[in-house]
Amino acid sequence: MVDWRNPPKLFIPGPVHVLPEVLQQLARPTLGHRAKEYSQLHEETIKLLKQILFTEQYVFLSTSSASGIWEASIRNCVNFDETVLCCMCGAFSDKWADVAKKCGRNVEELKVEWGMPHTVEAIDRKLAERKYKAMTIVYNETSTGVTNPLYDIAEMMKKKYPDVLVFVDAVSGMIGLPIHFDKLGWDVVFASTQKAFAIPPGLTVFAVSKRAMEKAKTVPQRGYYFDFVEFAKSDEKHQTPTTPAIPHIMALNYQCHRLVKEGMENVWARHKKMGEFVRGWAKQKWQLLVDEKYASNTLTVIKNSRNAVIGDIIKAVQAKHNAVFGNGYGKLKDLTFRIAHMGDITLADVKQLCAWIDEQTK
Ligand SMILES: Cc1ncc(COP(=O)(O)O)c(C=O)c1O
């Protein structure tokens, strides 16, 4: 029998395990969202996030999950008569293309097989075909465990297609993987907080470039809840356009202080170490889905090379140790399983989890 009051430790790729001290932040007395105290919390948090994302442009907080910013990036920055190139490499990037279509925009698809990364060459060839106004791409595809080579892609785009706006879904990448927003020349990047920020779900952090904001001002029918221009106006008062998830922002503030204190280079190195360990284990006992060169440092997708019933292993580990890892996602459901190693999960935690999985597959 499961009991939500005694939940398992989460090794699924989001929501991830949250430390008790972070949960305590969510229990602080609430603030009035137009009060000076809130503005102070907001300003301080945004300042820290700018350090974490290496940007001096806009950083906003959205009381929504990340999917809201899939829609926002399109509705704010792409006109109805323009075409957006959607790079698709798995369930989440595929979904983003779907969202762009549902927003009534013209979408051109660039697909690679699930488990493969996008390459500089293929994107270059596609962008050379016609005049695209914007491109969507996922940094870390959570369904396959691929990290796309976005630093290389950014270099190529800055040189050859400087006018194409770049929207990056970094939902399972932000914090665990480097993001130098300004240097990369990206226009929108976002992540919900239930991934490597290691906060419960309910809030999304997003950065917007100045040129994307200028573009937004010219795009009609941007909608209301996710209007970038409204976010910018409220930002001047260190506020959000609507009542935000204040408890989450308190927890985010706490996590940002910890991250800045640790130093982002160290944070990325910590994630890399966990990734290396899980990949080493997976290669010994199972197989990796992804070429190691593109394998994610925030989650590992492991091929079910032993033809095991993954659901039974997950259930057995939960029953014995009160911990859960992820099954495969979408069409990879029974063919793979997924272990998250991000946020406040430690190397000792993942070592323990791998040993528990071994116990069930001797
Ligand atoms: C890469 C990626 N993009 C988008 C999403 C959707 O995020 P949310 O559930 O916060 O809307 C997810 C969720 O797992 C994801 O992994």
The ligand as an SDF file (V2000), in Angstrom:
LIG
                    3D

 16 16  0  0  0  0  0  0  0  0999 V2000
   12.6300   18.8060  -21.2320 C   0  0  0  0  0  0  0  0  0  0  0  0
   11.3060   19.0960  -20.6430 C   0  0  0  0  0  0  0  0  0  0  0  0
   10.5820   20.1050  -21.1440 N   0  0  0  0  0  0  0  0  0  0  0  0
    9.3880   20.4360  -20.6470 C   0  0  0  0  0  0  0  0  0  0  0  0
    8.8240   19.7330  -19.6170 C   0  0  0  0  0  0  0  0  0  0  0  0
    7.5030   20.1420  -19.0710 C   0  0  0  0  0  0  0  0  0  0  0  0
    7.7560   20.7950  -17.8710 O   0  0  0  0  0  0  0  0  0  0  0  0
    6.5940   21.0800  -16.8270 P   0  0  0  0  0  0  0  0  0  0  0  0
    6.0780   19.7360  -16.4250 O   0  0  0  0  0  0  0  0  0  0  0  0
    7.2640   21.8300  -15.7330 O   0  0  0  0  0  0  0  0  0  0  0  0
    5.5510   21.8730  -17.5520 O   0  0  0  0  0  0  0  0  0  0  0  0
    9.5210   18.6700  -19.0500 C   0  0  0  0  0  0  0  0  0  0  0  0
    8.9600   17.8860  -17.9420 C   0  0  0  0  0  0  0  0  0  0  0  0
    9.4870   16.8980  -17.5120 O   0  0  0  0  0  0  0  0  0  0  0  0
   10.7940   18.3420  -19.5750 C   0  0  0  0  0  0  0  0  0  0  0  0
   11.5250   17.3660  -19.0410 O   0  0  0  0  0  0  0  0  0  0  0  0
  1  2  1  0
  2  3  1  0
  2 15  2  0
  3  4  2  0
  4  5  1  0
  5  6  1  0
  5 12  2  0
  6  7  1  0
  7  8  1  0
  8  9  2  0
  8 10  1  0
  8 11  1  0
 12 13  1  0
 12 15  1  0
 13 14  2  0
 15 16  1  0
M  END
$$$$
